[in-house]
Amino acid sequence: MSISIPPIKDQSDRRWRLILGSEADNLPLASTDIGIDRALQALYEPEDKNRKGGLQSSAPTVARWLGDIREYFPSSVVQVMQKDAMDRLGLQQMLMEPELLQTVQADVHLVATLLSLNRIMPNKTKQTARLVVRKVVEELERKLANPLRQAVSGSLNRAARNFRPRHNEIDWVRTIRANLKHYQVDYQTIIPERRIGFARKGQSLRDIVLCIDQSGSMAPSVVYASVFAAVLASIKAVSTQVVVFDTAVVDLSHLLADPIEVLFGTQLGGGTDINSALAYCQGLIQKPQDTIFVLISDLYEGGNANQMLARAQALVDSGVQVIALLALDDQGAPSYDRHHASVMATMGIPCFACTPDQFPTLMAMAIQKQDVAAWAASQANVK
């Protein structure tokens, strides 16, 4: 005997049925929506009532669920649901299974989760985790590397003009263009009043130090910063160093040839001692006037806050260009220590959140020593 189910009248009823789940059983589902309903129920409904939901701790069940949500929902929604599963169902522990890990849709937040589990991850899973991380990093590099290289290289070319060049250093194209107004008709030649030359070869035009907070709240920023650091390290005209910190300080500059190694050299989730990190980085700076120091941190200091602020002031006083990025990710306004950000702003240190797409422009402006704070304000990122 077949039961005739009246159709849902419109899309509004359908949406409410999927949103409310078993609370709206009086609204029947089309057969094509039953799988969607089950996927939502497993994550967002409790396990009691007459309908059994939940993913429990079974890796095969979770693997099927991950496959289902990728079939039913767009990528952006899948990423939200995966994150909710980690928060609500303890999916972190389930990710210890390499078979399960292969079914997860990889994104920056998954990479951050894997890095936080790195120290407790079984050996059989680590290789799979590295493959997942490498896939995400390579996608980020394809998207972000060329804009950063172009922005930085172009800015270096403009910043590197040598106005007292030797004969073999003269940039004749720029010199002629700059002196066209001095063309002498009678002599049919240009008399250059200003010579423009190339920077001397072998010279590092800018030293860039990225000082990255690896506390848990900064996890996505660590991923993006590691990719950018590797790209910057590939540009010969700049010298790039990367330091990560929690309560300990680790210099990862020697790993910059491979951002995967940089990421697995981090240890996400510890405390925060910005003061110690600044103390270490002060020892790295050899040319203050040509150094760009980027502190990527929410500025919640677990160490000596007064000393931290004093060291920041000392860096500024020495001529270092200091920038504080409260976040380097796509999540919008971060949570951060407003008092410390306010104090640093009075020192002339711009404090703002930056998206990955904005980072190339930020570095270009810093290299040209333009007003980064004004630019950040125009981007509506200063809080």
N, C-alpha and C positions, 0 to 999 in steps of 0.2 A: 504494500500500500504506500503510495507516494503522498507526501505532504506538500501542499502548495503554499509557498512563502510569498507573501505580497512584496513587490519590489519597493526599494527605497525611493521615496518620491523625488528627491533632488540631492544635489551634491552637499547641501548644507546638512541634511540628515545623515549622510554618509560620514561626513567629517566628525559630527558630534558622536556618532556611534563608535568611530575609531578612537576618538579622544577619551570618551567615558568608559570604554571597555564594557565589562560585565555590568556596570551600573546602568547601562542602556540596552539590556537584552531585549526590550520590547521593540527595538529597531533592528530588524533582521539585516544580515549582511549578504551581499552578493557573493557567489562562490569565489570570485577572483580576489575578494578582500579577506577571506578567511585566514590565509597565510600571513597577511599583514597584521591582522588582529592578534594572531598567536605570537608573532615576533614582538609586538608592543606589550602584550600581556606578560610574556616571560620576563621582561625587564621592569615594567612599571606597575604591575599588580602584585599584591601579596599572595602568598601561596595557599591561604585558606579559602573560604567560599567553596563552591562546588566545582569550580574550574581550577585545575591545577596549573600554576604558572611557575616561573622561576627557572634559573639555569642550573641550580645546585652547583656541584663541583665536578660534574662529568665533562671531561674534555671533548668526547664525541658530541655531546649535546651542545656545548658551546660552539664547536666548529660548525655544526649544522646551522645554529642560530646566526653566526657571523656570515655564513654563506647566504642565508635567507635575507638578512637586512641589506646586503649588497645587491641582491636581486630586486628588492622591493623599493629601495629608497635611493635618492641621489647621493653623490659622494659627500656633500657637506652634511647631510643628515646622518649618514653612516658614521662619520667622525664624531658627531655629537653623541650618538647612541653608544659607540664604543667607550667614549669617555664616561658616560653615565654608568655603563656596566662596570667600569673600573671602580668608580666611586661607590656604587650601590651593592655590587655583588662580589667584590674582591677579585676582579678579573686579573689583577697583577699576578697572583699566585698561579692562576690557570695558564698564564703566559709562559710558565716554566716548561710547558710541553712544546717541543719544536714543531710537531704536527699541527698543533693549534695555532702557533705563531705564524705559520705559513698562510693561514686563512684570514688573518687580520688585515684590514686595509691600512697600509702604512701611511703615516703622516708625522708631522713634527711632534705632536703630543705623544704618539706611540713611541717615537725615538726617545723622548725624554723619560718615559716610563721604563723603557728597556735599560737606559743608562742608569737609572736609579736602582734597578734590580741587578746590575752587573756583578756586584760583589757576592751575591747569593745565588746567582744563576748557575744551574748545573752545567758541566762542561759540554754535554750533548746538545744543550740549547744555545750555547754561546755562539757557535758558528752560524746557526740560523739567524740569531739576533744580529750578528754582524752583517749578514746579507741584507736583512731588512733595513738596517741603518744605512748601509751603503746605497741602497736603492733610493731612499729618501734624500740623502745628501747629494747624490748625482743629479736628481731632479732639481734640487735647489740650486746647484751649481749651474745647470743649464739655464735656469731662469734668471739668476742673479749675477753670475760672474761677468758677463759681457758689459752690462750697464755699469758695474763697479769699475772694471778696467778702463772703460772709455772715459768715465767721469774723472777718475784719478789721473790717468795719463794726460788727458786734456788740461787738467788743472796744473799738473806738474810742468807741462810745456809753457803755460802762461806764467807760472810762478818762477820758472828757472831762467828767465831772460837775464842775460849777462850784459850789462851796459858798459863794461870796460873790457871788451874781448880782445884777445890777441888776434893777429891776422887770420890764423888758421881756425879760429873759433867764431868768426863772423857768420851770422845767418843772413845771407845776402838778400833773400826774398823779403824777410821782415824789414831789413834795413832800408831797402829800396822803397817798400810800401810806406814806411814811416816818414820818408824824406821826399816823397813826390812833390810836395808843396815847395820844395827848394830847387826845383828844376830850373836850370839856367838856359833860357832860349838861345842866347847868343853863343853859348859854348856847346849847346845840345848835350848837356850832361847834368847829372844830379850832384850837388855838393852836400854830402851828408853832414848834418849837424849832430846826429845821434846815431851811434852804431849799436846794433843789437846782436848779441852772440848767443851761442848755445852754452849750456852749462858744461863745466869741465867733466870729461868722461870719468867714469869710475866713482863719481861723487854721489853719495846718498843725499837726495834733496830733502827728504823728510824722514824722521824717525817716528814710527807709530807704535804706541804701546796700548794694547787692549788688556784691561784689568777686569776680569769677569767674575762676578759673584755666582757661585755654584750652589747656593742654598736652594731648597726645593722650589720656592716660589719663582725662581728665575730660570727654571728648566728650559722652556722654549727659547729664551734669550741666549742660553748657552749654545744651543744647537745652531741658531742663525749666526752667532758671533764666531763660532768655530769655522763655519763655511766661509764667512767674509775674511777671517784671518788668513786662511789658506790662499784665498784669491789675492789678497794684498801681498802675501809673501812671494807670490809669483811675479810681482812687478819689481823689476830690478832697481828702479830709481827710488824706491822706498825701503827702509829697513823696518821689519815688523817683528814685534815680540808679543807673546801672549802669556799672561799670568792668570791662573784661576785660584780662587780662594774660598774657603769657608772659615774654619778656625785655624786652618793651616794654609800655607801659601805654596803653590806648585808652579814652576816655570815650565811651560809646554812648548816653548819656542822651537826646540829641536825636533818637534814632531810635525811642524807646519807643512811639510811636503804632502801629508796625507791627513785631511780633516777627520777621517774615521779614527785614526790614532789619537788625534787631539780629543775627540769626544770620549773615547774609551779611557783616556787619561784623566777625565774628570771624575768626581765622586759626588753626585748630586745628593742634596738633602741634609747637609750638615748645618752647623751654626754659621755665624758671620763675624769676622774680625777684619773690618775694612782698614782699620788703623795699621795692622801688621802688613796688609797687602800694599798700602801706600808706602810704608817704610821700605819694603823690598823694592818696589818700583822706583823709588827715589835713587836707589843705587844703580839702576839701569840707564838712567838718563845722562848722556854725555854732551848733547848739544841742546840745551833748554830752548833756545830761540827757534830751533827747527824741529821741535818735538810736539807731536799731537798725542795727548794722553786721554784715552777714552775709558772712563770708569762706568761699567755696566752693572748697576746695582740699584736695589730699591732703597738703599741708604739706611736700612734698619741695622744699626750698629750694636753688636753684642760685646765689643771690646771697649776700649777707651774712646768715648765720643769726642771729648775735648781735644785729645791728641790727634784724632782723625781729622778734625776740622783744621787744626793747626798745620798738619802736614799738607792738606789741600791748599791752604793759604800759602805755604812755603813754595809749593809747586808753581802757583800763579806768580808769586813774587820773583821767582827765578827766570820767568819768561816762558814757561811751558804753557801751551794752549790746552787747557783742561776742559773736558766736556763730560757731563754726567748723564748717561742714558738710564732712565728709570725702568725702561723695558725696551727690548728689541724684538718685538713680535707683532702679531696681527690682532691682538686681543683688545686694543683700545687703551683706555685710561688704567694705569696700574695702581696697585696699592703701594704706597711708599711713605717714608718718614718726611712729613711736610716741614717739620722744623729744620732738619738738616738740609733739605733742599732749599729752604728759604735763606739759611745762612750762607750756603754755597753761592746762591744767586747774588748775594750782596758782595761776594768776592769777585764777581765777574765770571762765574762758572755757569754756563747754561745747563739747566736741569729740565729734561723733558723726555717723553716717551717717543720712540721712533719705530716706524714700521720697516720691514726689510726693504720695501720698494723705495723708501726715502733715504736709506743709508748711503747709497752712492752719492746723492746730491749733498748730503751732510759732509761726507769726506772731501768732496770737491771744494766746498766752501771753506772747510777748515784748512785745506792745503793753501788756498789763496788768501787765508787770513781775513775772510769776510766776517760779517756780523752773524754768527751762528744763532745767537739768542733771538735776534729779530726775525731771522728765517723761520725758526721753530715757532715763534709766536704767530707768524703768518700761516703756518700749517695747522694752527689750532691744537697743538700738542702740549703746550705749556699749561700746567694745571696750577 
